[in-house]
Amino acid sequence: MKMLPCPACDGKRIRIFVWAEKVRYGECLRAGCRMSGPLRDSNTEAATAWNALPRAEKSKRTKTGIA
């Protein structure tokens, strides 16, 4: 599943991180941001939850998160 850019910084380098074998979440890899979450049980659920997060207006985004 394709993941949308980071809701905080609009970063395009996003991954699904696996923690403790059963917990997965989306994570922004942009230095200074590193937003992560929400926790889910599968890659598909984690990507869907990440994509459902509200996005800041482009005018309020910065390289390190929401201004």
N, C-alpha and C positions, 0 to 999 in steps of 0.2 A: 504494500500500500504506500502510495506517495504521501509524504508528510509535508505540511505547509511550513513556511518560514517561521522563525521564532516569533511568538506574540509580543515579546518585549523589545527586541532589537532588530527584527526583520532578517536575522542571520539565516543563511541558507544551509549551513553545515549542521544538520540535525541527525541524531542517531537514536536508536532504541537501546537503552542500557539495561542489561540483565543483572539483577542484584539478588543474591541469596537463592539462585536457581529458579525461583518461581515468580519473583516480582520484576516487572518491567515498567520502564517509563521513558518518555521522550526527554532528550537533553540537547540543548544548544551548545555547540562547541566553540562559539566565538569567545575569544579571550575578553575578559571583563564582563561577560554576561553570564554564561553557564546556567541559564534558567533550566529547570527540570520539573518533571511531573506530568500528569498525575499518575499514581501507581495503579497498575493493572496486572492481570494474570497472564495475558498473552500479548504477543507482538501486535496483532491486529487490534486488540482492545486498547493497547497503549497508543498506537498511531491514531486511532479514531478519537480517543480522549484528547490527545495533543491537538489534533485538527479542530476540535470543538472549543478550545480555549478562545476567549475573546481577544481580538487583536487591537492594539492601540492604533489611533489614527496616525498616519505616516508623519504628520507634522509634530507629533509628540514623541516620536521614537528618537533614541540617540544610539550611539555605538555601544553604550554600556547599559541600556535598558530604557525604561520610560522616564521621561524628564519630569 
